[in-house]
């Protein structure tokens, strides 16, 4: 029983990680394809962090 529970918990954690990874990959692909959004992000970073 304990071994089965550990296996199930591991599967749940792995599936959550894969879901998060997939969402990040899709968002990055969208950013790469959209130059206007890239420009806005760079401007926001400059306003928040400043030039370095």
VEXDREN-2710 file (C-alpha; in Angstrom, 1 decimal):
% VEXDREN-2710
k/r/px/py/pz
1/UNK/0.0/0.0/0.0
2/UNK/2.7/2.5/0.9
3/UNK/4.6/1.8/-2.3
4/UNK/1.4/2.4/-4.3
5/UNK/0.8/5.6/-2.6
6/UNK/4.3/6.9/-3.2
7/UNK/3.9/5.9/-6.9
8/UNK/0.6/7.8/-7.2
9/UNK/2.0/10.9/-5.5
10/UNK/5.0/10.8/-7.8
11/UNK/2.7/10.6/-10.9
12/UNK/0.6/13.5/-9.7
13/UNK/3.7/15.7/-9.1
14/UNK/5.2/14.7/-12.5
15/UNK/2.0/15.5/-14.3
16/UNK/1.8/18.9/-12.6
17/UNK/5.4/19.7/-13.6
18/UNK/4.7/18.7/-17.2
19/UNK/1.6/20.9/-17.4
20/UNK/3.5/23.9/-16.1
21/UNK/6.4/23.3/-18.5
22/UNK/4.0/23.0/-21.4
23/UNK/2.3/26.3/-20.5
24/UNK/5.6/28.1/-20.2
25/UNK/6.7/26.7/-23.6
26/UNK/3.5/27.9/-25.3
27/UNK/3.8/31.4/-23.7
28/UNK/7.4/31.7/-24.9
29/UNK/6.4/30.6/-28.4
30/UNK/3.7/33.3/-28.4
31/UNK/6.2/35.9/-27.2
32/UNK/8.7/35.0/-29.9
33/UNK/6.0/35.4/-32.6
34/UNK/4.8/38.7/-31.3
35/UNK/7.3/41.6/-31.6
36/UNK/4.9/44.2/-30.1
37/UNK/4.6/42.2/-26.9
38/UNK/8.4/41.7/-26.8
39/UNK/8.8/45.5/-27.1
40/UNK/6.3/46.1/-24.2
41/UNK/8.1/43.6/-22.0
42/UNK/11.5/45.2/-22.6
43/UNK/10.1/48.6/-21.8
44/UNK/8.4/47.3/-18.6
45/UNK/11.7/45.7/-17.5
46/UNK/13.6/48.9/-18.2
47/UNK/11.1/50.9/-16.2
48/UNK/11.2/48.5/-13.3
49/UNK/14.9/47.5/-13.2
50/UNK/16.5/50.2/-15.2
51/UNK/19.2/50.1/-17.8
52/UNK/22.3/48.1/-16.9
END
